[in-house]
Amino acid sequence: MLAPVLAGGCGDSSPKSQPPAPCTSGAWLHISLSSTVATLAQPTVTVCRNSVCYTSVFQQLPSIGSGGTPEQAMSDTAAITGTLWRKSDGSVSLDIEWRIDDQSQLVDGDHYVVTLADGAGTATAVLDKTATYVMSAPGVADAGPICMQATLLAP
């Protein structure tokens, strides 16, 4: 099993509701979870894109109103990172960024699934979505690299 996955947000501990900058190709997944996630002992997150999956165990959740420890990868390639947030109201959210260097690997219809399992191994799908990628560039038009991104949200 891989190391815990928690990624902090560029010096700002407030939960983000938008894809990270700069422009990177891939998918950004945002999942709102119930506050009961905070009571799970060592929850396990599995994220899949089509048939490629990565699993990581969270050793602990961040304190209320904060993000996790410095960014850590969910995969051995460091292309998949996540942030687990516990908000001031006690709810928990998970943001996952799946970066792809080769845009030709991104195809509309890519299937993303995120499951959450408790310490006993009981798994529940918390996101099951199909991607539609859009071309985008950071900042001003024609500045920086053009990339393809999909944003997938689960309530």
C-alpha positions in Angstrom: 0.0 0.0 0.0 1.2 3.5 -0.7 2.0 6.3 1.7 -0.7 8.5 3.1 -2.0 11.2 0.7 -2.5 14.7 2.0 -1.6 17.8 0.1 -1.6 21.3 1.5 -2.8 24.3 -0.5 0.1 26.7 -1.3 0.2 28.3 2.2 -3.5 28.7 2.4 -5.3 26.3 4.7 -8.8 27.0 3.4 -10.4 24.4 1.2 -10.3 25.0 -2.5 -13.2 24.9 -4.8 -11.3 25.3 -8.1 -8.6 23.4 -10.0 -5.1 24.3 -9.0 -2.8 26.5 -11.1 -0.7 26.5 -13.2 -2.4 24.9 -16.1 -1.8 21.1 -16.1 -3.4 18.5 -18.2 -5.5 15.9 -16.5 -8.5 15.8 -14.2 -9.4 17.5 -10.9 -11.8 15.6 -8.7 -13.6 17.3 -5.8 -15.6 15.1 -3.4 -17.7 16.3 -0.5 -17.8 13.6 2.2 -20.0 13.4 5.3 -18.5 14.3 8.7 -18.6 10.6 9.6 -15.4 10.1 7.6 -13.6 11.9 10.4 -14.5 9.0 12.7 -13.0 6.3 10.4 -9.9 4.6 11.6 -7.3 4.7 8.7 -9.7 5.3 5.8 -8.4 4.0 2.5 -8.9 5.9 -0.8 -8.6 4.3 -4.2 -8.7 6.4 -7.3 -9.1 4.9 -10.8 -8.9 6.3 -14.3 -10.3 3.7 -16.6 -8.4 0.5 -15.5 -5.4 2.2 -13.8 -5.9 2.5 -10.0 -3.9 3.7 -7.0 -4.7 3.1 -3.3 -3.5 5.0 -0.3 -4.3 4.8 3.4 -4.8 8.0 5.4 -3.2 7.6 8.8 -5.0 10.6 10.3 -7.3 13.4 9.2 -6.3 17.0 9.5 -7.6 19.1 12.3 -10.8 21.1 11.8 -10.4 24.0 9.4 -7.1 22.8 7.9 -5.6 20.9 5.0 -3.2 18.1 5.4 0.6 17.9 5.6 2.8 19.0 2.7 1.9 17.4 -0.7 2.4 13.7 -1.0 1.8 11.5 -4.0 -1.0 8.8 -4.3 1.1 7.0 -6.9 4.7 6.1 -7.4 4.9 8.7 -10.2 3.8 11.7 -8.1 1.3 12.5 -10.9 -1.7 11.9 -8.6 -1.9 14.1 -5.5 -4.7 14.8 -3.0 -5.8 17.1 -0.3 -8.1 15.9 2.5 -9.9 18.8 4.2 -11.9 18.9 7.4 -13.9 22.1 7.4 -15.0 24.2 10.4 -18.5 22.7 10.2 -17.0 19.2 10.7 -17.6 18.1 7.1 -14.8 16.5 5.1 -13.8 16.9 1.5 -11.2 15.3 -0.8 -9.5 16.9 -3.8 -7.5 14.8 -6.1 -5.5 16.0 -9.1 -4.5 13.4 -11.7 -1.9 15.0 -14.0 -1.0 13.6 -17.4 2.1 14.7 -19.2 1.0 13.4 -22.6 -2.3 15.1 -23.6 -2.9 12.4 -26.3 -3.6 10.0 -23.4 -6.7 12.0 -22.4 -9.9 11.0 -24.1 -13.4 12.3 -23.6 -15.2 9.4 -21.8 -12.3 8.6 -19.5 -13.9 7.0 -16.5 -12.9 8.1 -13.0 -13.9 6.2 -9.8 -13.0 7.1 -6.3 -13.8 4.7 -3.5 -13.4 5.2 0.2 -13.0 2.2 2.6 -13.1 2.1 6.3 -10.5 0.3 8.5 -12.5 -2.9 8.1 -12.3 -2.7 4.3 -15.9 -1.9 3.6 -15.7 0.2 0.4 -18.1 2.8 -0.9 -17.9 4.6 -4.3 -17.8 8.4 -3.5 -17.3 9.5 -7.2 -18.1 7.7 -10.4 -17.9 10.1 -13.4 -17.0 10.3 -17.0 -14.7 13.1 -18.1 -15.1 15.6 -20.8 -11.9 17.6 -21.2 -11.7 21.2 -22.2 -8.8 23.2 -23.5 -7.5 25.9 -21.2 -4.6 28.2 -20.5 -3.5 29.8 -17.3 -4.0 33.6 -16.9 -4.2 35.8 -20.0 -5.2 34.2 -23.3 -2.2 32.9 -25.4 0.0 33.0 -22.3 1.5 29.8 -21.0 0.9 26.3 -22.1 -2.4 25.1 -23.4 -3.7 22.1 -21.6 -6.7 19.8 -21.4 -8.6 19.6 -18.1 -11.7 17.9 -16.7 -13.3 18.9 -13.5 -15.5 16.2 -11.8 -17.5 17.0 -8.7 -19.3 14.7 -6.3 -21.8 16.2 -3.8 
